[in-house]
Amino acid sequence: MPKRTNDFQTLLPKTEKKFDIGHMIDPSFRHALCQEKNLSLNNISDTQALFHFETVMHPSNGYNNIPPGEYRFKIVVGAENCPAKSSTIYLFFRGNWNHQEELMLQKEIRLIIE
């Protein structure tokens, strides 16, 4: 099986790796998304942003794009030589778009990690 680009050959003890959970999608680019089977996007205004989860596989049904709202999900990370560790992430976003990234991060989206 070919090696995926996000696999790490070495991760030294007591070091960190950051990862990209996802990003907001500018409403003017929503037309490029495949939404036909993601029913949760049918009633979202064309002026609202979506959240796009970065996934290795890009599902053709668009289920890695979610509408504004409040979400809770759990991430579990483990390795061959260490036990799995989990964190709960709370994602809150209103769906408003702002071209100024700093304002977008201050006012429109919030992540809480426990």
N, C-alpha and C positions, 0 to 999 in steps of 0.2 A: 504494500500500500504506500503511495507517495506521502511524503512528509508534508503536513500543513505548515503554512508560513507562521502561524501563531504558536507553534510548539517550541518550547525552550529546551535546548540541550542541557544547559546548566543554569540552575538558580541557586546561588550560594546561600547558606544558612543565614538567617537574620537579615535578609535583604528583601526588598519589595519590588513588585512589578505592578505598574499601573495598567489599566485597561480601559477601553472606550466602551461604555455601556450603550451610548447612542447619542442622538442629537435631535434638535428641533428642525422641522422642515418648513421652510419659507412657504407660505400659502401660494405664492405665485408659481411654485414648482410642483404643486400637488397634482397637476394634470399628468405628470410623468409617472405617477405611481399606479400600480395595478391594484385597484380597489374593488373590483367587481364581486369578489367573494368575501370581502371583509365587511360584513353587514354593519359593524359598529361605526363605520365611516360614512354610511349613507346619509345620515341626517346632520352632518357637520357642515357648518357654513363654509363657503369657499374662501372666506377671509380668515379662517382660523388655522393656526399652525397644528401640525401633528408631531408626535414624538416617534422617532425611528430607532428601533433597537438594532445595533450593529450585530449581525449574526454571520457565522461562517457561510451558511447557506442562505440565499435570498429567496424566501418562499414566493412562488408565483401568485399566491392568493393574497399577499399583502398583509398577513397577520403579524408582521414585525413592525407595523405602523399602528399606533394607537391614538384615539381621540383624547382631547383634554379631559382631565379628571384627577382623581387621587388613586394611587396604586400602591400595593405592597407586594414585594416579591423576595424570594430567598435565593441567595447565591451560595453554592457549595463548591469549595475548592479543595482538591486533594492531590496527592502525588503518590508515586510508587513507594517512596521512602518516608512518608509522613501521613499522619491521620488527616481525615477531611475536617475542614473548618467551615462553618457557615456564618453568614451575616444576613440580616434582614434589611432591605432597602425600601424606603418609602419615597415615592416620586409624586410630586404635586406640580401640576402645570395647568394654567388657565387657557392656553391656546392663543393668547395674543402674541403678535409678532412685533419685534422691534429690531431694526437693522443695526442698532448699537449693541454689540455683544454684552458690554458691561451692564447696561440697563436690562437687557434680556435676562441675564443671570441673576440680577438683583430683584427683579420684580415679577418675572413670569414663570420661573421654574425653581423648584427647591428639591434637594435630595437630602434625606436623613438616613444615615447608616448606623445600625445598632448591632 
